[in-house]
Amino acid sequence: MNYCDLAPSYIRAIAPYQPGKPISELERELGITGIVKLASNENPLGASPAAVAAMQEAIKSIALYPDGNGFELKDSLVKRYGVPHANITLGNGSNDLLELAARAFLTPGDKVVYSAHAFAVYALATQAVGATGISVPAAAGFGHDLPAMQKAAKENKAKIVFVANPNNPTGTFLSADDLLAFMRGLPPEILVVLDEAYNEYLPEDKRYDSVSWLKEFPNLIISRTFSKAYGLAGLRVGYALAHEQVTDMMNRVRQPFNVNSVAQAAAVAALRDTSFVKKTFELNRRGMVQITDGLTRLGLEYIPSFGNFVAFRIGGATAMYRRLLELGVIVRPIANYDMPDWLRVSIGLESENAKFLSALEKAINQQLNGENK
């Protein structure tokens, strides 16, 4: 008997999400050390000392179940954003929140709209509940075409629209004015999930107060994470802000203890450590210049990014990815985003960025010498 046949057809059709290659795997595979991982948009500074101290304290109570309601973390978010507890859903990373929105509101056959080249989990979360995803072609420069997405959502009577700002893996940015025009052009029965996982990396002149929009748009769900700028990727903790009725439905399908006690304690401390987030932002700003200047020097096209990563075009991207692995640098191929000629590199420490650029130049020379043989 083929037990796969017991699963619904839409589950069997899913191609599982492929995470970035871990350092340990490459060490085992190639037997090399001194590896630099710039594949998963992690914080090269790690977590703040305050968060680490909070984790160490929380471990003392590890035998007890975590607070299933996450009161202390929600209370910290209430103080930061001025929203009630009833408007907050906690998640095992922001991925969990995207899936909670899909599970709470979608049924087989429902329509969901998202942009081409947008985060892969939107399509996966949609497919996992039997809904139908509609990928709208991107605008020039690989960004979201909001007017086209608005049209597709209305014409197809979509239940949910996923919007990433900034977008992963392209790093593109949508202005507050464009987002507001988009929201105001949608009927209130269409939910909009605004994924702001990289919100903390926005330059100050690009920042906007999306939380204040919840008063005007009860159909808005804002998802954020502690995995990126806060450096807690290994703990998996995020949160969603939305109308209390939307939050109520998401909490009905949420696992009771989906955010562990260590993660909750670390997130509370991380949220308070604004100096660490500022340090992260400044490091990323400098690293972005370092890498984009290097890509320009090497004659490579890249997409201007507002996140903590850059996508760049390079001939023979798959072979180039492998060459970089052999040189001890892990980046991310993004062919699964319909970008087969592109790689994505995360911003690291200055020394890590330098190693990447040096390895990239060497790999390009290897490629040219191979082609000339």
VOGU-3710 file (C-alpha; in Angstrom, 3 decimals, decimal comma):
1> mnycdlapsy> 0,000/0,000/0,000  1,179/3,533/-0,785  0,354/5,513/2,341  0,911/8,766/0,466  -2,408/8,043/-1,238  -4,184/8,512/2,090  -3,280/12,211/2,060  -5,409/14,710/0,098  -4,193/15,414/-3,418  -3,328/19,011/-2,550
11> iraiapyqpg> -1,005/17,786/0,221  0,687/15,263/-2,074  1,325/18,073/-4,573  3,294/20,203/-2,104  7,011/20,626/-2,708  8,407/21,047/0,835  10,098/24,306/1,774  13,876/24,060/1,407  15,755/25,967/4,131  19,266/27,286/3,704
21> kpiselerel> 22,070/24,739/4,031  23,397/24,643/7,628  27,112/25,002/8,343  27,297/21,546/9,957  25,956/19,887/6,816  28,548/21,568/4,604  31,312/20,635/7,048  30,242/16,983/6,831  29,811/17,107/3,070  33,086/18,785/2,100
31> gitgivklas> 35,239/18,372/5,193  36,058/22,073/5,404  35,995/24,562/8,267  35,852/28,349/8,595  32,547/28,392/6,740  30,561/31,603/6,393  26,774/31,189/6,209  25,027/34,042/4,403  21,981/32,104/3,275  19,154/32,544/5,768
41> nenplgaspa> 19,000/36,278/6,577  20,111/35,681/10,160  21,479/38,395/12,434  25,297/38,176/12,314  25,461/39,755/15,789  23,440/36,921/17,301  21,012/37,793/20,086  21,302/40,715/22,468  23,027/40,057/25,819  19,754/40,957/27,538
51> avaamqeaik> 17,905/38,259/25,611  20,611/35,691/26,368  20,414/36,501/30,091  16,618/36,150/29,992  16,954/32,750/28,313  19,366/31,526/30,959  16,943/32,563/33,694  13,982/30,961/31,898  15,785/27,630/31,622  15,466/27,242/35,395
61> sialypdgng> 11,720/26,680/34,894  12,020/24,525/31,796  10,140/21,621/33,433  6,983/23,729/33,514  4,694/24,394/30,573  4,970/27,897/29,128  2,259/30,496/29,569  -0,126/29,440/26,819  -1,468/32,968/26,538  1,968/34,601/26,564
71> felkdslvkr> 0,797/37,353/28,898  4,156/38,991/29,599  5,183/39,073/25,940  1,775/40,364/24,886  1,973/42,981/27,616  5,320/44,162/26,232  3,773/44,396/22,775  0,802/46,313/24,202  3,182/48,857/25,710  5,169/49,123/22,479
81> ygvphanitl> 2,258/49,423/20,027  -0,744/50,527/22,073  -2,976/47,664/20,965  -5,075/45,526/23,337  -4,108/41,970/24,290  -7,118/40,800/22,299  -5,481/42,025/19,082  -2,305/39,939/19,449  -1,566/36,399/18,304  1,768/34,828/19,186
91> gngsndllel> 3,401/32,428/16,773  6,209/29,920/16,506  7,988/32,354/14,217  6,073/34,469/11,717  5,726/31,421/9,441  3,373/29,983/12,036  1,243/33,126/11,874  0,963/32,955/8,078  -0,235/29,378/8,403  -2,620/30,241/11,243
101> aarafltpgd> -4,271/32,860/9,042  -4,665/30,300/6,262  -6,012/27,590/8,589  -8,437/29,946/10,314  -10,023/31,477/7,227  -9,478/29,293/4,172  -11,329/26,239/2,940  -10,651/24,061/-0,117  -11,315/26,049/-3,266  -10,940/29,508/-1,690
111> kvvysahafa> -8,723/31,918/-3,614  -5,560/33,559/-2,308  -3,533/36,258/-4,054  0,191/36,921/-3,707  2,952/38,319/-5,886  5,354/36,399/-8,071  8,788/36,185/-6,425  7,210/36,615/-2,972  7,934/34,505/0,111  7,414/30,810/-0,667
121> vyalatqavg> 5,373/30,122/2,485  2,384/32,058/1,100  1,860/29,440/-1,588  2,650/26,569/0,792  0,216/27,755/3,476  -2,455/28,179/0,808  -1,929/24,762/-0,709  -1,794/23,018/2,663  -5,487/23,826/3,285  -6,619/23,057/-0,261
131> atgisvpaaa> -7,102/26,682/-1,279  -6,066/27,985/-4,699  -3,159/30,379/-5,002  -3,081/33,107/-7,646  0,418/34,424/-8,324  0,281/37,905/-9,857  3,216/38,842/-12,137  5,639/41,214/-10,485  6,093/44,842/-11,403  9,289/46,099/-12,996
141> gfghdlpamq> 12,195/45,534/-10,648  10,682/42,365/-9,141  8,350/44,249/-6,775  4,674/43,736/-5,966  2,280/45,086/-8,587  -0,340/46,280/-6,106  -2,929/47,507/-8,656  -2,756/44,149/-10,446  -3,006/42,282/-7,142  -5,980/44,398/-6,123
151> kaakenkaki> -7,693/43,632/-9,423  -6,962/39,897/-9,141  -8,276/39,784/-5,570  -11,552/41,464/-6,482  -12,135/39,583/-9,731  -11,452/36,206/-8,124  -13,252/37,023/-4,859  -10,136/36,131/-2,907  -10,342/35,439/0,805  -6,742/36,474/1,602
161> vfvanpnnpt> -4,025/38,576/-0,019  -0,444/38,167/1,163  1,800/41,245/0,883  5,456/41,288/1,975  7,140/44,586/2,807  10,084/44,442/2,391  9,783/41,341/0,247  11,898/38,232/0,577  13,858/37,239/-1,536  13,895/40,379/-3,696
171> gtflsaddll> 14,179/43,024/-0,953  11,746/45,361/-2,719  9,774/48,011/-0,805  6,224/49,366/-0,978  5,526/52,905/0,220  2,901/53,709/2,833  0,897/55,671/0,253  0,837/52,721/-2,141  -0,166/50,306/0,597  -2,943/52,571/1,839
181> afmrglppei> -4,310/52,999/-1,681  -4,225/49,229/-2,071  -6,072/48,621/1,200  -8,696/51,274/0,510  -9,434/49,736/-2,881  -10,262/46,313/-1,444  -13,630/45,229/-0,046  -13,533/44,605/3,723  -14,269/40,885/3,338  -10,815/40,319/1,813
191> lvvldeayne> -8,192/39,815/4,501  -4,737/41,295/3,880  -1,745/39,726/5,598  1,004/42,348/5,656  4,211/40,437/6,325  6,735/42,810/7,902  9,442/40,347/8,916  12,155/42,806/7,824  10,455/45,960/9,080  13,289/46,904/11,443
201> ylpedkryds> 15,745/47,197/8,545  13,857/49,982/6,784  15,696/53,321/6,541  14,111/55,949/8,746  12,757/57,920/5,785  10,887/54,795/4,587  9,285/53,804/7,883  5,530/54,063/8,399  3,100/53,236/11,206  1,140/50,276/9,864
211> vswlkefpnl> -0,137/49,455/13,361  -2,211/52,646/13,348  -3,927/51,367/10,187  -5,680/48,633/12,174  -8,257/51,228/13,276  -9,220/51,874/9,649  -8,820/48,340/8,310  -10,348/45,532/10,420  -9,364/43,185/7,570  -5,626/43,839/8,099
221> iisrtfskay> -3,280/41,297/9,726  0,273/42,500/10,439  2,832/39,755/11,021  6,300/40,370/12,469  9,122/38,253/13,829  11,943/38,193/16,354  14,035/36,017/14,027  15,771/38,754/12,045  16,769/42,061/13,638  16,261/40,666/17,149
231> glaglrvgya> 18,496/37,674/16,477  16,195/34,939/17,838  15,817/32,777/14,729  16,625/29,579/16,617  13,860/30,173/19,162  11,024/30,702/16,656  8,849/33,512/17,978  6,717/36,058/16,162  3,466/37,926/16,559  0,464/39,135/14,576
241> laheqvtdmm> -1,586/42,270/15,213  -5,172/42,309/13,942  -8,813/43,057/14,762  -9,956/41,142/17,835  -12,394/39,003/15,821  -9,636/38,015/13,389  -7,298/37,350/16,316  -9,966/35,225/17,985  -10,216/32,938/14,940  -6,438/32,603/14,619
251> nrvrqpfnvn> -6,134/31,697/18,295  -8,754/28,978/17,866  -6,454/27,051/15,538  -3,237/27,951/17,348  -1,511/25,230/19,354  -1,887/25,995/23,105  1,871/26,175/23,757  3,139/27,192/20,334  5,721/29,623/21,754  7,998/28,053/24,355
261> svaqaaavaa> 8,884/29,697/27,647  12,521/30,385/26,737  11,432/32,080/23,512  8,867/34,200/25,326  11,381/35,380/27,919  13,995/36,159/25,267  11,484/38,075/23,146  10,421/40,264/26,082  14,042/41,169/26,766  14,866/41,641/23,086
271> lrdtsfvkkt> 11,942/43,992/22,591  13,296/46,223/25,367  16,850/46,221/24,031  16,421/49,008/21,507  20,157/49,749/21,480  20,869/46,255/20,133  18,330/46,679/17,338  19,906/50,029/16,461  23,346/48,402/16,389  21,949/45,685/14,116
281> felnrrgmvq> 20,438/48,280/11,794  23,694/50,224/11,526  25,742/47,083/10,880  23,308/46,057/8,168  23,421/49,499/6,557  27,212/49,416/6,347  27,256/45,813/5,176  24,703/46,543/2,462  26,991/49,229/1,038  29,991/46,903/1,286
291> itdgltrlgl> 28,288/44,093/-0,613  26,513/46,186/-3,246  29,701/48,126/-3,951  31,469/44,786/-4,369  28,791/43,448/-6,708  29,049/46,627/-8,771  32,836/46,270/-8,936  32,366/42,724/-10,241  29,912/43,963/-12,869  26,926/42,083/-11,416
301> eyipsfgnfv> 23,320/43,236/-11,473  21,497/43,300/-8,140  18,072/44,321/-6,856  18,217/47,323/-4,483  17,183/45,834/-1,153  15,466/47,176/1,959  16,036/43,994/3,978  19,183/42,346/5,311  20,023/40,532/2,082  20,634/41,194/-1,613
311> afriggatam> 19,582/39,205/-4,680  22,063/39,344/-7,557  22,042/37,953/-11,088  24,881/35,727/-12,216  25,367/33,370/-15,128  25,288/29,687/-14,224  23,789/30,438/-10,811  23,514/26,785/-9,782  27,151/26,059/-10,611  28,197/29,334/-8,974
321> yrrllelgvi> 26,325/28,378/-5,803  28,254/25,098/-5,734  31,580/26,831/-6,326  30,900/29,183/-3,425  30,098/26,206/-1,184  33,458/24,672/-2,056  35,077/27,977/-1,092  33,335/27,914/2,296  30,552/30,428/1,634  26,872/29,485/1,822
331> vrpianydmp> 24,446/31,722/-0,088  20,907/30,960/-1,258  19,849/29,860/-4,739  16,379/31,218/-5,545  15,425/29,269/-8,651  12,305/28,109/-6,773  11,161/31,750/-6,877  11,250/31,682/-10,701  14,611/33,425/-10,543  16,969/30,712/-11,877
341> dwlrvsigle> 19,760/33,151/-12,744  19,867/34,760/-9,308  21,423/34,088/-5,912  20,586/35,776/-2,605  23,226/36,719/-0,063  22,547/37,804/3,517  24,408/40,741/5,017  26,979/39,509/7,528  29,809/40,924/9,574  32,350/43,018/7,671
351> senakflsal> 34,790/40,091/7,576  32,076/37,699/6,374  30,995/40,067/3,624  34,638/40,414/2,562  35,063/36,632/2,431  31,927/36,331/0,302  33,120/38,949/-2,179  36,564/37,393/-2,373  35,092/33,932/-2,903  32,641/35,264/-5,479
361> ekainqqlng> 35,440/36,894/-7,470  37,440/33,668/-7,329  34,423/31,604/-8,379  33,752/33,924/-11,325  37,367/33,547/-12,442  37,062/29,755/-12,119  33,933/29,864/-14,228  35,590/31,997/-16,916  38,664/29,774/-17,010  36,475/26,698/-17,293
371> enk> 34,539/28,220/-20,182  37,748/29,180/-21,947  39,274/25,715/-21,815
//
